[in-house]
Amino acid sequence: MSNSPISHAIGALKLASVHVEHPTALSGQTLLATSVEAIQRLNAAYPHREELGRLYAELVRVTPRGHLPYVSLEANDQAPYLAIITNAAGEVVHRQRGKTIEGLVQLVATRFEPPQAKA
Protein backbone atom coordinates (compact mmCIF):
# COMPACT_ATOMS: atom_id res chain seq x y z
CA MET A 1 0.00 0.00 0.00
CA SER A 2 1.27 3.44 -0.94
CA ASN A 3 2.02 5.94 1.81
CA SER A 4 2.12 8.96 -0.48
CA PRO A 5 0.64 12.30 0.61
CA ILE A 6 -2.26 11.76 -1.77
CA SER A 7 -3.01 8.29 -0.35
CA HIS A 8 -2.83 9.78 3.14
CA ALA A 9 -5.37 12.48 2.16
CA ILE A 10 -7.71 9.89 0.63
CA GLY A 11 -7.50 7.90 3.87
CA ALA A 12 -8.39 11.00 5.89
CA LEU A 13 -11.42 11.60 3.66
CA LYS A 14 -12.54 8.00 4.16
CA LEU A 15 -12.21 8.46 7.93
CA ALA A 16 -14.43 11.53 7.66
CA SER A 17 -17.23 9.45 6.17
CA VAL A 18 -16.81 6.84 8.95
CA HIS A 19 -17.03 9.61 11.57
CA VAL A 20 -20.17 11.08 9.98
CA GLU A 21 -21.93 7.70 9.69
CA HIS A 22 -20.72 6.31 13.04
CA PRO A 23 -19.66 9.18 15.32
CA THR A 24 -18.95 6.90 18.26
CA ALA A 25 -16.64 4.59 16.26
CA LEU A 26 -14.12 7.34 15.52
CA SER A 27 -13.49 10.39 17.63
CA GLY A 28 -13.51 13.87 16.17
CA GLN A 29 -10.02 14.41 17.58
CA THR A 30 -8.66 11.42 15.64
CA LEU A 31 -10.30 12.69 12.46
CA LEU A 32 -8.93 16.20 13.04
CA ALA A 33 -5.39 14.98 13.71
CA THR A 34 -5.41 12.74 10.63
CA SER A 35 -6.75 15.55 8.45
CA VAL A 36 -4.20 18.07 9.71
CA GLU A 37 -1.37 15.63 9.06
CA ALA A 38 -2.69 14.90 5.55
CA ILE A 39 -2.84 18.62 4.74
CA GLN A 40 0.69 19.17 6.04
CA ARG A 41 2.01 16.29 3.92
CA LEU A 42 0.25 17.59 0.80
CA ASN A 43 1.62 21.09 1.38
CA ALA A 44 5.14 19.75 1.85
CA ALA A 45 4.96 17.54 -1.24
CA TYR A 46 3.57 20.24 -3.55
CA PRO A 47 4.83 23.61 -2.27
CA HIS A 48 4.12 25.61 -5.47
CA ARG A 49 0.84 24.00 -6.50
CA GLU A 50 -1.36 27.10 -6.11
CA GLU A 51 0.96 29.12 -8.29
CA LEU A 52 0.44 26.86 -11.33
CA GLY A 53 -3.01 28.33 -11.98
CA ARG A 54 -1.61 31.85 -11.93
CA LEU A 55 1.26 30.81 -14.21
CA TYR A 56 -1.16 29.23 -16.68
CA ALA A 57 -3.39 32.33 -16.74
CA GLU A 58 -0.42 34.64 -17.30
CA LEU A 59 0.90 32.45 -20.12
CA VAL A 60 -2.50 32.41 -21.85
CA ARG A 61 -2.40 36.21 -21.72
CA VAL A 62 1.00 36.47 -23.47
CA THR A 63 0.78 33.66 -26.03
CA PRO A 64 -0.83 34.11 -29.44
CA ARG A 65 -4.40 33.02 -30.08
CA GLY A 66 -4.49 29.33 -30.91
CA HIS A 67 -1.44 28.50 -28.82
CA LEU A 68 -1.84 26.49 -25.64
CA PRO A 69 0.48 26.59 -22.62
CA TYR A 70 1.15 23.57 -20.45
CA VAL A 71 2.66 24.18 -17.03
CA SER A 72 4.40 21.94 -14.55
CA LEU A 73 6.72 21.93 -11.60
CA GLU A 74 10.15 20.38 -11.75
CA ALA A 75 12.19 19.08 -8.85
CA ASN A 76 14.82 21.70 -9.77
CA ASP A 77 14.98 24.23 -6.93
CA GLN A 78 16.82 26.75 -9.12
CA ALA A 79 14.06 26.88 -11.76
CA PRO A 80 10.98 24.96 -10.56
CA TYR A 81 8.51 26.30 -13.14
CA LEU A 82 8.26 24.72 -16.57
CA ALA A 83 6.15 25.82 -19.52
CA ILE A 84 5.62 24.14 -22.85
CA ILE A 85 3.73 26.06 -25.53
CA THR A 86 2.00 24.30 -28.40
CA ASN A 87 0.51 25.76 -31.57
CA ALA A 88 -2.98 25.06 -32.91
CA ALA A 89 -1.74 21.81 -34.49
CA GLY A 90 -0.45 20.60 -31.11
CA GLU A 91 3.21 20.95 -32.06
CA VAL A 92 5.62 22.16 -29.40
CA VAL A 93 6.82 25.62 -30.39
CA HIS A 94 8.55 26.72 -27.19
CA ARG A 95 9.90 25.26 -23.94
CA GLN A 96 11.05 27.37 -21.05
CA ARG A 97 12.07 27.00 -17.41
CA GLY A 98 11.89 29.79 -14.90
CA LYS A 99 12.94 30.63 -11.39
CA THR A 100 9.86 32.81 -10.86
CA ILE A 101 6.46 33.04 -12.49
CA GLU A 102 7.10 36.62 -13.55
CA GLY A 103 10.45 35.76 -15.11
CA LEU A 104 9.07 32.76 -16.98
CA VAL A 105 6.12 34.74 -18.32
CA GLN A 106 8.46 37.52 -19.50
CA LEU A 107 10.70 35.02 -21.32
CA VAL A 108 7.72 33.44 -23.06
CA ALA A 109 6.21 36.84 -23.91
CA THR A 110 9.50 37.91 -25.49
CA ARG A 111 9.44 34.81 -27.68
CA PHE A 112 6.04 35.77 -29.13
CA GLU A 113 6.48 39.54 -29.45
CA PRO A 114 6.28 40.75 -33.03
CA PRO A 115 9.64 41.94 -34.41
CA GLN A 116 10.10 45.67 -34.17
CA ALA A 117 10.64 47.64 -37.35
CA LYS A 118 14.09 49.15 -37.70
CA ALA A 119 14.14 52.91 -37.95
matplotlib code that plots the C-alpha trace (Angstrom):
import matplotlib.pyplot as plt

x = [0.0, 1.3, 2.0, 2.1, 0.6, -2.3, -3.0, -2.8, -5.4, -7.7, -7.5, -8.4, -11.4, -12.5, -12.2, -14.4, -17.2, -16.8, -17.0, -20.2, -21.9, -20.7, -19.7, -19.0, -16.6, -14.1, -13.5, -13.5, -10.0, -8.7, -10.3, -8.9, -5.4, -5.4, -6.7, -4.2, -1.4, -2.7, -2.8, 0.7, 2.0, 0.2, 1.6, 5.1, 5.0, 3.6, 4.8, 4.1, 0.8, -1.4, 1.0, 0.4, -3.0, -1.6, 1.3, -1.2, -3.4, -0.4, 0.9, -2.5, -2.4, 1.0, 0.8, -0.8, -4.4, -4.5, -1.4, -1.8, 0.5, 1.1, 2.7, 4.4, 6.7, 10.1, 12.2, 14.8, 15.0, 16.8, 14.1, 11.0, 8.5, 8.3, 6.1, 5.6, 3.7, 2.0, 0.5, -3.0, -1.7, -0.5, 3.2, 5.6, 6.8, 8.5, 9.9, 11.1, 12.1, 11.9, 12.9, 9.9, 6.5, 7.1, 10.4, 9.1, 6.1, 8.5, 10.7, 7.7, 6.2, 9.5, 9.4, 6.0, 6.5, 6.3, 9.6, 10.1, 10.6, 14.1, 14.1]
y = [0.0, 3.4, 5.9, 9.0, 12.3, 11.8, 8.3, 9.8, 12.5, 9.9, 7.9, 11.0, 11.6, 8.0, 8.5, 11.5, 9.4, 6.8, 9.6, 11.1, 7.7, 6.3, 9.2, 6.9, 4.6, 7.3, 10.4, 13.9, 14.4, 11.4, 12.7, 16.2, 15.0, 12.7, 15.5, 18.1, 15.6, 14.9, 18.6, 19.2, 16.3, 17.6, 21.1, 19.7, 17.5, 20.2, 23.6, 25.6, 24.0, 27.1, 29.1, 26.9, 28.3, 31.8, 30.8, 29.2, 32.3, 34.6, 32.5, 32.4, 36.2, 36.5, 33.7, 34.1, 33.0, 29.3, 28.5, 26.5, 26.6, 23.6, 24.2, 21.9, 21.9, 20.4, 19.1, 21.7, 24.2, 26.8, 26.9, 25.0, 26.3, 24.7, 25.8, 24.1, 26.1, 24.3, 25.8, 25.1, 21.8, 20.6, 21.0, 22.2, 25.6, 26.7, 25.3, 27.4, 27.0, 29.8, 30.6, 32.8, 33.0, 36.6, 35.8, 32.8, 34.7, 37.5, 35.0, 33.4, 36.8, 37.9, 34.8, 35.8, 39.5, 40.7, 41.9, 45.7, 47.6, 49.1, 52.9]
z = [0.0, -0.9, 1.8, -0.5, 0.6, -1.8, -0.3, 3.1, 2.2, 0.6, 3.9, 5.9, 3.7, 4.2, 7.9, 7.7, 6.2, 9.0, 11.6, 10.0, 9.7, 13.0, 15.3, 18.3, 16.3, 15.5, 17.6, 16.2, 17.6, 15.6, 12.5, 13.0, 13.7, 10.6, 8.4, 9.7, 9.1, 5.5, 4.7, 6.0, 3.9, 0.8, 1.4, 1.8, -1.2, -3.6, -2.3, -5.5, -6.5, -6.1, -8.3, -11.3, -12.0, -11.9, -14.2, -16.7, -16.7, -17.3, -20.1, -21.8, -21.7, -23.5, -26.0, -29.4, -30.1, -30.9, -28.8, -25.6, -22.6, -20.5, -17.0, -14.6, -11.6, -11.7, -8.8, -9.8, -6.9, -9.1, -11.8, -10.6, -13.1, -16.6, -19.5, -22.9, -25.5, -28.4, -31.6, -32.9, -34.5, -31.1, -32.1, -29.4, -30.4, -27.2, -23.9, -21.0, -17.4, -14.9, -11.4, -10.9, -12.5, -13.6, -15.1, -17.0, -18.3, -19.5, -21.3, -23.1, -23.9, -25.5, -27.7, -29.1, -29.4, -33.0, -34.4, -34.2, -37.3, -37.7, -38.0]

ax = plt.figure().add_subplot(projection="3d")
ax.plot(x, y, z, "-o")
ax.set_aspect("equal")
plt.show()
